[in-house]
């Protein structure tokens, strides 16, 4: 019978994953397609070595706010490594696992974005092939499997492979990983190909703390030919590259920096598919493999320019080849991220993805001179290539293309407008002057025009940007967003009309602003909200507490219009932002930074890029994303108000609210803190309303009629007449009917805010904070949509960590250090739970558990210390029987234990005075003493401790009865002599 390994190889060859005639030693014709290389890896570990094959996790991290994207195969298994996986969870049952993980490295600690395209191997998206052992096999099996796969299945020549191992680190007290070295030698790797490397190369750590361990890397020599390339390993040579990293997690890095052995050993391996395919297809560039060539061919077909040639650096004239690589890489990232629910946006991972999309668009348009739509046209090619491995891609092809096209169109429009603004500004500039910071800031902030492109365009014209002015504007903007102290001062001056100005406006018959266009928005066919721009006329300008007909360029002022579609800050809802353009000057943007209502006049805070005049015709554009987020949170606030009354009772009255694009805040009457059960019930009522996707009815009615509505929600403030009613699920006409109780069963409020048209768009709501402001008034803070989902994921993750600590606490360790470590872990978890955005009901539950765990840990530590102290005291009493003074050294793990030993001795021998020293591994000596009350006041414990610790170059303090201190071990013998002499002099 043939050996199992040989049978496996035969099966591999029958499947033609590595056909005869292909491999690093042979030509590229008929080389294995990337899909078969990936499938062979998964099948090898699944069928040959009994691994459980798992699908890739989404690239949006689950419950890990520290990560923007999943950037390694091990991310989804962190709970296993950290011991936080729930014992009854599916995750905790895994022993051997294999998968191909989608990874994105852009933004954050691992950021390859700016390197992509410059060389032939950096990527923002890549696939990580990995196999894991969770407390199952370890070094021997991991190395053996890897060597078998590479040399027997993939048939990579052995003489081209080099392996590295951890060479040790004396500062950490770690010896070289000779076990790993010997394994490789037994597998037949020549000694000249087994190389030791230091900590930075061959010791892997998850973070500042947590599981870690030595690793062994497998490197491949692209040149071969019988040469010895050992000197090129880990030297950054493109000829010798790492292809596989096998991490042996056997230690835990503690908060103090020391390493402790893990109770279970794990194996975490990672091999980039792109590099592996490059080797197996006998290429030198990842972009020359079939992971990228179909995309590069599609780019060539779409732009009609020269073909991709693989050139880099100075040889790549015009950066055409770089553009090919950028676009090919970035469109893969866009497809994967959008499929996994990360869309181009304004913060976090969404902002990074927007930068990736815009970088790709720029290379398409500026370097490849491709027509609009090229980027989205590549999506079907990507889906065809990756869809078999990641089926979720095939469900969203049209959505991915639509999102890319919409964002590309918006960015290209912004680019074109920005270019025209720059050209026009340059033509009007005086010679030898810097480009105005105000203009650069406007197109950067409002159009998203890349700062590096501004610099590049100005450099081409031989002009410099006013960098100091630009940085000043950026700083002011940061302060304004942070609510700095100067923000209020600027708004007070330019945004709040004084009584004289109001009187002047009215006496001049300037009409109040018609802001009804702010409610002019509809739902499109695909469910998206459509906001129409608004035409308006400038009626008056306001600056430095005076009305003006004209405001010069570069000045910040308030603009009063005859009509507006901007929502002014009122009713607890934050104001809109956006920009206005003047009729006939489409390329000049006047950013609207905030909007306020004063006496019926809507004041738009604007920075004038050019002189503004009363009578100017303008067109207004709101920031649609910010407006929609505010609408979502405002509608959610109404649903929350209804839910609170439903759960807590009809006497629950609103005391205030504040709605922004990020979150909502709601204050209300309450008899006491809201319980965990009530918080859960409130969230459930909200979920029910969201799921019903009820229509949001809005209408203006006379105030007197509105106040007759039974169950009407209204806060104690002045309302306009007619007043706007917002009713969820029930038409306003129905709630106005006499004796109608419809409003008792839903949310009906007087509200001037902007709202969704249906509740389903809220998607989710999570209350992430609840506290009493004063007795009788509580405040809740909630988030909606994606933020709510993320808060729930984080909460589940932390709950698993708390469960893990609870289980370990129940094991009742008899080791003081172990219990102290558990106590510290509980303390750290308590801080994280208190500060992390998560459902408040879950936070309260976890805080109660952690509080009990902390008490348990403290009690256990105290009990163990007392037991240890009693044992040491009995031993010392036997040694110093009936002595008036006991001076000795004793091992003690802490000053607390040492003090307890002293107390026990004095309790058991009341007439004895005791001083004990305890040398520590660190070189420190602990000191504790107690003086018999019979010896007072002549004999003072504090003086005794000071005399002894001074001898050891240390410090001490205490009372006449008890004292403690510490010093240096070098002076310990002299200190013992001093202790005895001091005591003898006092007795």
Secondary structure, DSSP 4 states (H G I P E B T S, - for coil): ---HHHHHHHHHHHHTTT-TT-STTS-STTPPPHHHHHHHHHHIIIIIS-PEE-PPPPSSPSS-TT-SS--STTGGGHHHHHT-S-TTSHHHH-SEEEEEEEEE--SSSS--GGGTTTSSS--SEEEEEEEEEESS--HHHHHHHHHHIIIIIS---GGGEEEEEE--BGGGTB---HHHHHHHHHTT--GGGEEEE-HHHHEEESSSSEEEEEEEEEEEESS-TT---GGGTTTT-TTEEEEEEEEEEEEEE-TTS-EEEEEEEEEEEEEEHHHHHHHHTT-SSGGGSTTTHHHHHHHHHHH-SPPP----GGGSGGGHHHHHHHHHHHHHHHHHHHHTT--S-SSHHHHHHHHHHHHHHHIIIIIS-PPTTHHHHTHHHHHHHHTTT-GGGGGSHHHHHHHHHHHHHHHHHHHHHHHHHHHHHHHHSPTT-PBPHHHHHHHHHHH---HHHHHHHHHHTT--B-HHHHHHHHHHHHHHHHT-HHHHHHHHHHHS--HHHHHHHHHTTPPPPB-GGGG-EEE-TTS-EEE--EEEEEEEEEETTEEESEE-TT-EEEEEESB--PPPBBTTBPPP-EEEEETTEEEEEEEEEEEEEETTEEEEEEE-SS-EETT-EEEEEE-HHHHHHHHHHHHHHHHHHHHHHHHH-TT--EEEEEE-SS-EEEEEE-SSPPPHHHHHHHHHHHHHHHHHT-BEEEEEE-HHHHTTSTT-B--SS---SSEEEEEESS-HHHHHSTT--GGGGS-EEE--S---SBGGGG--EEEEEEEEEETTEEEEEEEEHHHHHHHHHHHHHHHHHHHHHHHHHHT--S-HHHHHHHHHHHHHHHHHHHHS---HHHHHHHHHHHHHHHHHHHHHHHHHHHHHHHHHHHHHHHHTTT-SEEEEE---SSHHHHHHHHHHHHHHSTT-EEEEEEE-TTSEEEEEEE--GGGTTTS-HHHHHHHHHHHTT-EEEE-SSEEEEEEEGGGHHHHHHHHHHHHHHH-
